[in-house]
Each structure stands twice: as C-alpha cells, then as structure tokens.
C-alpha cells in the first residue's frame, strides 16, 4: 500500500506523495505503535524539477498594454519588485520608502520581514 503511494503518477506531485507516505508512517508508528523494519526500503518520490517560464521584455510589455488602473499598479509591483500577490495586497503606505527606493515586506513567506527594491518606473503611478 505504501509503495503504491510513492510510485510516479502524473496526477500526484512528489510532494503530495511524500506527504501521504509520511501520514501513513505516522499513523503506524505513533498511533498504532507498530514499527516495521522494511520502512527503510521504501521508495521516496522524487520532487519534480520544473524550469520556470520567463517572459521576454516584449512579452511583458504586451501584457502590460492590456492592463490599467489598480490592476496595472499591482502587476507592476509584482513584476518590478518581485512581490508575491499576497505581499502586494498587504502593503501599507508606511512600507514604501521613496527616498531609498525600497519596499518593506512585512511577514513575508515564513513569517519574516524582508526588504525589496522599489522600481523607479512605478514611483509616478504610486
């Protein structure tokens, strides 16, 4: 049963397979109190290595031609400052330092604060 979870399947990522496997192992070991020696022989699913898609500058310009208003501003922040969507939506005025061209991202991924650059091309829109 456990090896079935770890077999390569198109509809399950390696992370999903490993999470299911760890859940079953936790059940057997910590809840049922059973320890099996063969657990070391399990096949762990390999994580997929996807290469990210990077748009060319002309493709980015083409996308931005079709945006306007607040949507264009948020997309400019995402693209120009490397913000995640949730980070851009949680920005406050005090998080933007125009003098240093910096954005303070509060409670970013992992609950940590970080500083990123504020693209000069976005400043007039802000």
C-alpha positions as CSV (number, residue, x, y, z in Angstrom):
1,X,0.0,0.0,0.0
2,X,2.7,2.5,0.9
3,X,4.8,1.8,-2.2
4,X,1.7,2.4,-4.3
5,X,1.7,6.0,-2.9
6,X,5.2,6.6,-3.9
7,X,5.0,5.3,-7.4
8,X,5.4,8.0,-10.0
9,X,1.9,9.3,-11.0
10,X,1.1,12.1,-13.4
11,X,-1.7,13.4,-11.2
12,X,0.3,13.5,-7.9
13,X,3.4,15.6,-7.3
14,X,6.3,14.1,-5.4
15,X,5.5,16.4,-2.5
16,X,1.9,15.1,-2.3
17,X,3.1,11.5,-2.5
18,X,5.7,12.1,0.3
19,X,3.1,13.8,2.5
20,X,0.7,10.9,2.1
21,X,3.5,8.5,2.9
22,X,4.6,10.4,6.0
23,X,1.0,10.5,7.2
24,X,0.7,6.7,6.9
25,X,4.1,6.2,8.6
26,X,3.0,8.5,11.5
27,X,-0.2,6.5,11.9
28,X,1.6,3.2,12.1
29,X,4.5,4.3,14.3
30,X,2.9,6.9,16.6
31,X,-0.7,6.0,16.8
32,X,-0.8,2.2,16.3
33,X,2.7,1.7,17.9
34,X,3.9,-0.6,15.2
35,X,7.4,-0.3,13.9
36,X,8.3,-2.1,10.7
37,X,11.9,-2.9,9.7
38,X,11.1,-2.7,6.0
39,X,10.3,1.0,6.2
40,X,13.9,1.9,5.2
41,X,13.3,0.2,1.8
42,X,10.5,2.5,0.8
43,X,10.8,4.3,-2.5
44,X,10.6,8.1,-1.8
45,X,9.1,10.1,-4.7
46,X,11.4,12.5,-6.4
47,X,10.3,16.1,-6.4
48,X,9.6,17.5,-9.8
49,X,12.2,19.9,-11.2
50,X,10.2,22.4,-13.3
51,X,12.0,25.1,-15.0
52,X,10.1,28.4,-14.5
53,X,8.8,30.2,-17.6
54,X,10.4,33.6,-18.0
55,X,8.7,36.1,-20.3
56,X,10.8,38.2,-22.7
57,X,10.7,42.0,-22.3
58,X,8.5,42.4,-25.4
59,X,6.0,39.8,-23.9
60,X,5.9,41.7,-20.7
61,X,5.2,45.0,-22.5
62,X,2.5,43.3,-24.5
63,X,0.8,42.0,-21.3
64,X,1.1,45.4,-19.6
65,X,-0.5,47.1,-22.6
66,X,-3.8,45.4,-21.7
67,X,-3.7,46.4,-18.0
68,X,-4.9,49.7,-16.5
69,X,-5.6,51.2,-13.1
70,X,-5.1,49.4,-9.8
71,X,-4.6,46.1,-11.6
72,X,-1.7,47.5,-13.7
73,X,-0.2,49.0,-10.5
74,X,-0.3,45.7,-8.6
75,X,1.1,43.8,-11.6
76,X,3.9,46.4,-11.8
77,X,4.7,45.8,-8.2
78,X,4.7,42.1,-8.7
79,X,6.9,42.2,-11.7
80,X,9.2,45.2,-10.8
81,X,9.7,44.4,-7.1
82,X,9.4,40.7,-7.0
83,X,6.5,40.7,-4.7
84,X,4.1,37.9,-4.2
85,X,0.4,38.7,-4.7
86,X,-0.4,38.5,-1.0
87,X,2.5,40.7,-0.2
88,X,1.5,43.4,-2.7
89,X,-2.1,43.3,-1.4
90,X,-0.9,43.7,2.2
91,X,1.3,46.7,1.5
92,X,0.7,49.9,3.5
93,X,1.9,53.4,2.7
94,X,4.5,53.3,5.5
95,X,6.0,50.2,3.9
96,X,7.3,52.2,0.9
97,X,10.4,54.2,1.3
98,X,10.6,56.5,-1.8
99,X,14.0,58.0,-0.7
100,X,15.8,54.7,-0.7
101,X,13.6,53.0,-3.4
102,X,12.7,50.2,-1.0
103,X,9.6,48.3,0.0
104,X,9.5,46.6,3.4
105,X,7.5,43.4,3.1
106,X,6.1,42.6,6.5
107,X,5.5,38.9,7.5
108,X,6.6,37.6,4.1
109,X,6.9,33.9,3.4
110,X,7.9,32.1,6.5
111,X,6.6,35.0,8.7
112,X,9.8,37.0,8.2
113,X,10.1,40.7,7.1
114,X,12.2,41.4,4.1
115,X,13.2,44.4,2.0
116,X,13.0,44.6,-1.7
117,X,13.7,47.3,-4.3
118,X,11.1,49.7,-5.5
119,X,11.3,50.1,-9.2
120,X,11.8,53.7,-10.2
121,X,9.3,53.3,-13.1
122,X,6.5,52.5,-10.6
123,X,7.0,55.6,-8.4
124,X,5.0,58.0,-10.6
125,X,2.0,55.7,-10.5
126,X,2.1,55.4,-6.7
